[in-house]
Amino acid sequence: MSKATYLECSLCGTRREAGAVANLCECGGPLLVRYDLDYIRHRWRRRDVGNGTPSMWRYSPVLPPADQFIVTLGEGWTPLIHTKRLGARIGAETLYVKDEGLNPTASFKARGLSCAVSMCKELGIGKVAIPSAGNAASAMAAYAAAAGIEAHIFMPRDVPQANYLECKAYGAHVMLIDGLISDCGRMVAEQGPKEGWFDVTTLKEPYRIEGKKTMGYEVAEQMGWELPDAIFYPTGGGVGLIGMWKAFDEMEKLGWIGSRRPKMIAVQAEGCQPVVRAFEQNEPRSTFFENAHTVAAGLRVPKPLGDFLVLQAVRDSGGTAIAISDEEMLADGVQLASDEGIYAAPEGAACVTAARKLLAAGFLKPTDRIVLYNTGSGLKYPEAYSTRFPRTAASEQDKLGGLITPR
């Protein structure tokens, strides 16, 4: 079975050898993995996909690592939940939530890091480094531990506590930085070459996007190979949205779907909305968003490297970009939980607010089939949700855990 045939720069189109250690193109553009889809389509039929493993690796013919190098913790094949109560509340007759919080390490980041770390194992890379706002760090630490690879992680000092604890438990080397993910990325870029680290920063290597694109394959399969009318995606780095757009193109070339595409809707936070601002100003790329702040850690990315790919997908699909306040996303996160039993990360909850607003504005019709992506579990964000449900302790015995709390 054919795997990748070459890597292609998303900016200048330059091709390079597949199966080699690679970061960005010389022009600074992210590299994308390409396959001989005509060859694959005659050897891998759509009807055979259902016989695959209940994980993202059911799509392994269009994922780059050789089978013997796959590092998996059971990522992917997350549920697509028909949320009838929430749909009725916001005016959508057919509303679904794709719950990525049920992945290993409780976020969609497991998909990308499973694929990237698998390729590191195949390519003989022994040390990896990543800047992260939280969930990518947790995922890389977990998969690096599973692969026996040394992990170096740079995170903002105010990262959610759950992410910090996870990374330490997995044995990663963690550096907390006074700054944003952009500052962490700069430190990885500066120290990496001296320390021999392979940089796994978002889109600075070609393989994380391949794991994340499986969200597109899954939503197509789970909806009977008929894509929805609209997809809402929380957009920090935006790789999940870019990956799904890539998956739709691949599936069309495989003969599995037609040319119709969902409206791709990028959802950001009001306190960090570089893509929204670029979309509204009809710019091809974003500019650095100063003083970025939001409780949704995954949305606090002031300048996404792949912004031009996000904007292209949004515009080509007839979609839009929308910014949501922290107060709205937390309120709708609680509403989603009480309506449907889905405890979403603030990033995913922001999609609820966005859908409600775009339905009310008439951008979407009540009859549209709508999918909201919840990219992580609300359990990763106790600090954010504690602002909705404050809890005070009058004494030592009243603290969380009471007398069994370690002293």
N, C-alpha and C positions, 0 to 999 in steps of 0.2 A: 504494500500500500504506500502510495506516494505521500511524502510529507511536504515540508516547505521546499520551494524551488529557488527562491531568491528573496532578498530584502530590497525594498524600494523606498527611496526618500519621498516623504509626503509633500515636500516643498519643491525640489528640483527634479525629481523623477529618476535620479541616479540609482542604478542597480548594483548590488554587491552580493557576494556569496552567502548563501544560507548556511546555517550550522556553524557560524563563526562567532567569536566574541565581538560584540558590537554595541556601541552606544549611539550617539547622534551621528548623522551625516556630517561631512566636512562643512556643509553650508549651514549647519545648525538645525536642520529639519529632523523630526522624528522618523525613524525607520519603521516600515510596515512589512509584515510577513505576507508573502504571496505564495499561492499554491497552483498547481496544474489542475484546475477545477474540471476541465474537460476530461482529463484522465480519471479523476476521482469519481465523476458522475456516472461513469460506466461500470464502476466497481463497488460503489456504495449507494444503495438505493434508499429513498426516503422511507419506504415501508419496512426497512431493516433496522431503522434507528431505535424503534421501540424494544428491540431485543438487547440493547446495550445496557450497561451498568446504570443504576439510578444515581448518577453523579454527572458532573460536567464532562467526564471522560467518555460518555456515550458518543461524543462528537470528536473523538480522538483522531479520525482521519483528516480533520482540518485543524488540528492542534500540533505544534511543532515537535515536542519531545518524542523520542523513541520510547516505546512502551516500557522497556526495562529500566528507564530512568525516571519514570513518573513518581513524584512525591505527592501522595494524596492523603488527606484526612477525611475524605467523604464530602468534599465541597460540591456545590451545585445541586441541580434538580430540586430547587426550593419550590414551595407551594405557590400556586396562583389562586388567590382566594377571592371568591365572588362576594363582595361586601355590599349586601342588599340594604341594610339599615343606613349605612353611611351614604350610599348612593341616593336613597330616598331623601336624606337630609340635605344633600347639596344639589339635588336636581339631576342626577345621572341615573338612567334606567339600567345601564349595564356597566358597573364599575368593579374593577378588580385591583387587588393589591398583590404585587409580587414581593413576597417577604424574604428578603435577603438576610434578615437578622437570624435566620436559622442555619446559616453556614457555620463551619468551624470558625472560631474566634469571633462569632456573632456579627459578621458583616460581609458584604460582597467582596471586600478586599481579599478574602481567601481565594477566590477564583484566580485573580491576577497573580498573586504570589505563589500559588501552587504551580502555575505554568512557568513563571519566571525562575523559581528555585529549581524546578525540574530541569530546565535548560541549563542552569548553572551547574547542576550535577552532571549533565551530559557533556558539558564543555570543560569540565574539570576545574571550575572556579571554587576556591576554598574559603573566600572571604567576601562578604557582601555588606553594603552600607546603604542606608535609606534615610531621607528626611521625611517626617510624617507629622500630620496633625493628630494622629492617634491610631485609627484602626488599621492603616497599612503597616504601621510598626508592629502591632500585635500579630498580624498575619505573617509578616516576614519572620518575626522571631519564632513563631510556631513552626513554620515550614523549614526554616533553617535548622532548627533543633531536630526535626524529623529527618532531615537530609544529612546531619552531621557537619553542617557548614557554619562557620563563625559569622555572627551577625553584629553589626555596629549600627546603632540607632540614634538619630538626632531628633529631638522633639521639643516644642515650646514648653517652657517650664509650667505653664498653666494647662497643659494637656489633661484630659479627664483621667482621674486617678486609676480607673480600671485599666486603661491602656498601659500606664506606667507599670502597674503591678504585674500585668500579664507579661510584658517584655522582660522584666527582671526574673519572673518565675521560669520563663523559657530559657534563661541563661544568656540572654543577649547583653552586649555592652551598651549601656544607655547613657547618653549625654543630654541633659536638660539645658535648654538655651533660653536666655532672656530675649525673646523676639518671636517672629512668626515663622511659618514653614519656609518662607523664602530665605530667611537667615540661616535656617538649618540646612537648606539646599546648598547655600554658598559654602558652608563649612565642609559638607561632604565633598563638594567639587575641589576645594582647596586641599583637604587632607587625603582624599582617596588615592591619588597617584603615588604619594609618598608611602602610604601604608599598604598598598597593594589591594585595595578594596575595589570590587566591581560595583559600580553605581547603579542601583535599582530604582532611582528616582522616577516618578511618573513620566512616561514617554521618553525618558533618556535611554531606555533599552526597549527592544521591540516585542517583548514576550508577555508583559503584564496585560497588554491590550488583548492578546489572544485568549487568555483565560476569561477576561471580562466580556468578550464578545459572545460567549456562550449564553449570556442572559438573553441575547437576541434569538439564538437558536431555540432556547427553551420556551420563550413566550410564543414563538411560532408553532412549535410542536404542541404545547399545552392548549392552544386555541384552534387546533385542528388545521394548522398550516394556513390560517387566514389571519393576517396581521391586524391588530386593533386599529381604530381610527386615530387614537392619540396616545402618546406615551409621555408621562411626566417623569423627569429624572433630576434628582438633586445634583447640582453641578458645581463641584469644587475644581478639581483637575479636569473633570469632564470625560475621563477615559471610558467610563461605562457607556455613555451616550455615543462616543466615537466608535467604540467596539461594536455596539448593536448596529449602527449604521453600516459598518463593514460586514457584519454577519448577514444583514439583509441582502447586500450586494452579492455575497458569496452564495447564498441560498437561491437567488434568482439565476445565477450562472449554473448552479447544480440542477436547475429545473424544478425546484421544490416549491417556489412561490412565484407570483407574477411581479409586475413592475410597481404595483400600488404600494405606497409607503404610509406609515402613520405620521401625523403631525408630531414632530419631536419638540418637546417643550422643556427648555432648560430652566431649572428653578434654583434661584440663589437667595442669599440673605440680604436684607436691606443694608446691613453693615459691611457687606463685602460683595459687590455686584459688578465686577469688571466685565463679564460677558453680557449682562443685561444692558449696561451702559453702551458697550460697543454695538450691540444689536440695535438699540434705539437710535444711535448716531450713524447707523449704516456704515460702520467701519469694518474692515476685514479682520482686524486684530484688536485686542483690548490693550489698555494701558494699565500700569500698576495702580491698584486701588489703595490710596493712602489711608492710614489709620483703620485698617480692617478689624472689625470686631463682630462677633456673634457667638451665641451659646452653641451653635451647630459647628463643632470643631472641624468637621469635614468640609464645610463650606468656606472656611477662612483661608482661602487661597487667593492672594491679591493679584497674581498674574499667571494664569494657567499657560503652560508651554504649548498645549494643543488647542488654544483658544480659536485659531482659524479653522480647525477641523470641526469644532463644536458649532461655530457660527455657520459654516457651510452646510452642515447637516440640518440645522434648524431652518435656515433659509430655503434650502432645496426641498424640504418637506412641507413647506407652508406653515411651519410651526412658529413659536415665539419664545421669548425669554422674559421671565417675571421675577421680581424680588419680593420677599416675604419678611415681615418683621419677626423678631424673636418672640414677642408676645403672642402673635398669631400662630406661629408654628407650635409653640408649647401648648396653647389652648386646643388646637386641633389634634395634637398628639394625644392629649387626654381624651378628647372626643372619640378619636379612632379606637383607643383602648376600651372605652366604655361601650361603644357601639358594637365593636367586632371582636374584642379580645386580642387585638394586635397591639403590642406595646412597641411603638416605633421610635427610632432615633429621631431627634429634632429635624435632621435632614429629610427623612422620609415623611415626617409630619408636615413639613413645609409644602409637600406636593398636594396634601389634602386642601390646604388653604388656596394654593394656586388653582387647583381644579374648581373649587367653589367659585372663585373670582372669575375665571374664564367662562364658566357656564353661565354665571349671572350676567356677564357682559355680552353673551351671545357669540363669543369666539368658537365655542363648541356647542353642539346640539344635545339636548337631553337623550336622544336616541343613539349618540355616538358610543362605540365600545371603547372604554377608557381604561388604561392600565397605569397605576401609580407604583413607582418603585420605592419600597422602603429599604434603604441600603444598609441598615443596621438595627440592632436591638436597643430599645430604650434602656435596658439594663446596663448599657455601657455609659450612660449619662446621668448618674445619680445627682451630680452637682446641678445640672440644668433643670431637671424636674423637681429638685428639692425647693426651687424657688416658687413652685406652684403649691407645694405641700410642706411648708416649713415645720420642722420638728425641733423642740427645745428640750434640753435635759436639765432637770433640777438638781440631780445628784449623780454620783458615780453609778448607782444602781439603775438609773433611768437611761443610761447610754445604750446605744445599739448593741445587742448581745447580752446586756445585763451582767450578771455575775460570771457568765462563761467567757466574757471578753478577756483575752490575755492581758495580764498586768505587766 
